[in-house]
């Protein structure tokens, strides 16, 4: 299991349910603070340094932060994004060129606009990233993170199928325990796991206890 070392570059601004979530504007830590946190974390060549907490492409100093991590010796660098900005301004090939290889794309499955909205859509961003990686002949790891409430749980199987077709390698369902533990909701979570198997994309789940036959889908990420 690969350890994930998370460095918060800010907070807020990532997707939440439009019906029950609380939208929050992104705020970003100063480059000096982020770079200091990277230095304090040390370097683990077997771990992923994940720049998280806010939309990475919203941080004005993202290139500097990535460059610092590369210069420090990190071989596996990742970032968190809502996905749509991967289509903007050469962001996808740009971060690949800078050395980023791991991506967490946060998507809320409850909104019909989530996967094909009026603005840059997450699926378009994922497809562009996958195409850019193929053109550059580099290997990447793309994980979709699905915060799931009672409004989105029924949409999980179709969301998993769409994300698999777009090119993600794995999907992590972050289920609200109370909202996703009932029989119908849990059946949708299990169906999402099965949809991933059918589409050769691994799905894991946190927040709810899965039936014994699907216990292997329980999330086990190591985070520091």
C-alpha positions as CSV (number, residue, x, y, z in Angstrom):
1,X,0.0,0.0,0.0
2,X,1.4,3.4,-1.1
3,X,1.4,6.0,1.7
4,X,-0.2,9.3,0.8
5,X,1.4,12.4,2.5
6,X,-1.2,15.2,2.3
7,X,-0.1,18.8,2.1
8,X,-3.0,21.3,2.4
9,X,-2.5,24.2,0.0
10,X,-5.8,25.8,1.1
11,X,-9.4,24.9,1.8
12,X,-12.8,25.1,0.2
13,X,-13.8,25.5,-3.4
14,X,-14.2,21.8,-4.2
15,X,-17.6,20.4,-5.2
16,X,-20.3,19.7,-2.7
17,X,-24.0,18.7,-3.2
18,X,-26.0,21.6,-4.5
19,X,-29.0,20.5,-2.4
20,X,-27.5,19.8,1.0
21,X,-23.9,21.0,0.8
22,X,-22.5,24.3,1.9
23,X,-20.6,25.9,-0.9
24,X,-17.4,27.6,0.2
25,X,-15.0,29.9,-1.6
26,X,-11.5,28.6,-1.9
27,X,-8.9,30.2,0.3
28,X,-5.2,29.4,-0.3
29,X,-2.2,29.2,2.0
30,X,0.8,31.4,1.0
31,X,3.5,29.7,-1.1
32,X,5.9,30.2,1.8
33,X,3.6,28.2,4.2
34,X,3.0,25.4,1.7
35,X,6.7,25.1,0.9
36,X,7.5,25.0,4.6
37,X,5.1,22.2,5.0
38,X,6.7,20.3,2.2
39,X,10.1,20.7,3.8
40,X,8.8,19.6,7.2
41,X,7.3,16.5,5.7
42,X,10.7,15.3,4.5
43,X,11.0,13.1,1.4
44,X,9.7,9.5,1.1
45,X,10.5,8.1,-2.3
46,X,7.8,5.4,-1.8
47,X,5.0,7.8,-0.9
48,X,2.8,10.2,-2.9
49,X,3.0,13.9,-1.9
50,X,-0.6,15.0,-2.5
51,X,-1.4,18.7,-2.8
52,X,-4.9,18.8,-1.4
53,X,-7.6,20.7,0.4
54,X,-8.6,23.1,-2.4
55,X,-8.7,23.3,-6.2
56,X,-5.0,23.0,-7.0
57,X,-5.3,25.0,-10.3
58,X,-6.7,28.0,-8.3
59,X,-3.4,28.5,-6.4
60,X,-1.4,31.2,-8.2
61,X,1.9,29.6,-7.0
62,X,1.1,26.0,-8.1
63,X,4.1,25.8,-10.5
64,X,6.5,27.0,-7.8
65,X,5.0,24.6,-5.3
66,X,5.4,21.6,-7.7
67,X,8.9,22.7,-8.6
68,X,9.9,22.8,-4.9
69,X,8.6,19.3,-4.4
70,X,10.4,18.0,-7.4
71,X,13.6,19.8,-6.3
72,X,13.3,18.3,-2.9
73,X,13.3,14.8,-4.4
74,X,9.7,13.7,-4.4
75,X,9.2,11.2,-7.2
76,X,5.4,10.8,-6.8
77,X,3.5,14.1,-6.7
78,X,-0.2,14.5,-6.9
79,X,-2.9,17.2,-6.8
80,X,-6.6,17.5,-6.1
81,X,-8.9,19.2,-8.5
82,X,-12.5,19.3,-9.5
83,X,-11.4,18.3,-13.0
84,X,-12.9,20.9,-15.3
85,X,-9.8,23.2,-15.1
86,X,-7.7,20.4,-16.7
87,X,-9.2,21.6,-20.0
88,X,-8.1,25.2,-19.5
89,X,-4.9,26.9,-20.6
90,X,-2.8,23.9,-21.2
91,X,-3.1,22.8,-17.5
92,X,-3.1,19.1,-18.2
93,X,0.1,18.9,-20.3
94,X,1.6,21.6,-18.1
95,X,1.4,19.7,-14.8
96,X,2.5,16.5,-16.5
97,X,5.6,18.3,-17.8
98,X,6.2,19.7,-14.3
99,X,6.2,16.2,-12.8
100,X,2.7,15.5,-11.5
101,X,1.6,11.9,-12.0
102,X,-1.2,11.4,-9.4
103,X,-4.6,13.1,-9.6
104,X,-7.6,13.1,-7.4
105,X,-10.7,14.5,-9.2
106,X,-13.5,15.4,-6.7
107,X,-16.9,14.9,-8.3
108,X,-20.4,15.0,-6.6
109,X,-22.6,12.3,-8.2
110,X,-25.9,14.0,-7.1
111,X,-26.0,16.8,-9.7
112,X,-27.1,16.2,-13.2
113,X,-24.8,19.0,-14.3
114,X,-21.8,17.4,-12.5
115,X,-20.5,15.3,-15.4
116,X,-21.6,17.5,-18.2
117,X,-22.1,21.1,-16.9
118,X,-22.3,24.4,-18.6
119,X,-18.6,25.2,-17.7
120,X,-15.6,23.0,-18.1
121,X,-16.8,19.5,-17.3
122,X,-14.9,17.0,-15.1
123,X,-15.2,14.2,-17.7
124,X,-13.7,16.5,-20.4
125,X,-10.8,17.3,-18.0
126,X,-10.2,13.7,-17.3
127,X,-10.2,12.8,-21.0
128,X,-7.9,15.7,-21.8
129,X,-5.5,14.6,-19.0
130,X,-5.5,11.0,-20.2
131,X,-4.8,12.1,-23.8
132,X,-2.0,14.4,-22.7
133,X,-0.4,11.6,-20.8
134,X,-0.6,9.3,-23.7
135,X,0.9,11.9,-26.0
136,X,3.8,12.5,-23.6
137,X,4.2,8.7,-23.0
138,X,3.9,9.0,-19.2
139,X,2.0,6.8,-16.8
140,X,-0.5,8.5,-14.5
141,X,-2.8,7.5,-11.7
142,X,-6.3,9.2,-11.8
143,X,-8.7,8.6,-8.9
144,X,-12.2,10.0,-8.9
145,X,-13.3,10.9,-5.3
146,X,-17.1,10.9,-5.0
147,X,-18.5,12.6,-1.8
148,X,-21.9,10.9,-1.6
149,X,-25.0,12.0,0.3
150,X,-28.6,10.8,0.1
151,X,-29.1,12.9,-3.0
152,X,-26.3,11.3,-4.9
153,X,-26.2,7.6,-3.8
154,X,-28.7,6.4,-6.5
155,X,-26.5,8.0,-9.2
156,X,-23.3,6.1,-8.2
157,X,-23.5,3.2,-10.7
158,X,-24.0,5.5,-13.7
159,X,-21.3,7.9,-12.4
160,X,-18.8,5.0,-12.1
161,X,-19.6,3.8,-15.6
162,X,-19.1,7.4,-17.0
163,X,-15.8,7.9,-15.1
164,X,-14.5,4.5,-16.2
165,X,-15.2,5.4,-19.9
166,X,-13.4,8.7,-19.4
167,X,-10.2,6.9,-18.3
168,X,-10.0,7.0,-14.5
169,X,-8.0,4.2,-12.9
170,X,-9.8,4.0,-9.6
171,X,-12.8,5.5,-7.8
172,X,-13.1,6.3,-4.1
173,X,-16.7,6.7,-2.7
174,X,-16.8,8.8,0.4
175,X,-20.2,7.9,1.7
176,X,-22.2,9.8,4.4
177,X,-22.8,7.0,6.9
178,X,-26.3,7.7,7.9
179,X,-27.5,8.6,4.3
180,X,-25.9,5.6,2.6
181,X,-26.5,2.8,5.1
182,X,-30.2,2.0,4.4
183,X,-31.0,-1.1,2.2
184,X,-31.7,0.8,-1.0
185,X,-28.8,3.2,-0.6
186,X,-26.4,0.4,0.3
187,X,-27.6,-1.6,-2.8
188,X,-26.6,1.4,-4.9
189,X,-23.2,1.5,-3.3
190,X,-22.7,-2.2,-4.0
191,X,-23.9,-1.8,-7.6
192,X,-21.3,0.9,-8.0
193,X,-18.6,-1.5,-6.9
194,X,-19.9,-4.1,-9.3
195,X,-20.0,-1.5,-12.1
196,X,-16.4,-0.8,-11.5
197,X,-15.5,-4.5,-11.7
198,X,-17.3,-4.8,-15.0
199,X,-15.5,-1.8,-16.4
200,X,-12.1,-2.8,-15.0
201,X,-11.9,0.2,-12.6
202,X,-11.4,-0.4,-8.9
203,X,-13.9,1.1,-6.6
204,X,-13.4,1.4,-2.9
205,X,-15.7,2.8,-0.2
206,X,-15.4,4.6,3.1
207,X,-18.1,5.7,5.5
208,X,-20.3,2.6,5.4
209,X,-20.0,-1.1,6.2
210,X,-20.3,-3.2,3.1
211,X,-21.8,-6.7,2.9
212,X,-19.4,-9.6,3.4
213,X,-19.3,-10.4,-0.3
214,X,-18.0,-6.8,-1.0
215,X,-15.8,-6.3,2.0
216,X,-12.7,-6.2,-0.2
217,X,-14.0,-2.8,-1.5
218,X,-13.5,-1.2,1.9
219,X,-11.1,1.7,1.6
220,X,-7.6,1.1,3.1
221,X,-5.7,4.2,2.0
222,X,-2.7,5.0,4.2
223,X,-2.5,8.7,5.0
224,X,-0.1,10.7,7.0
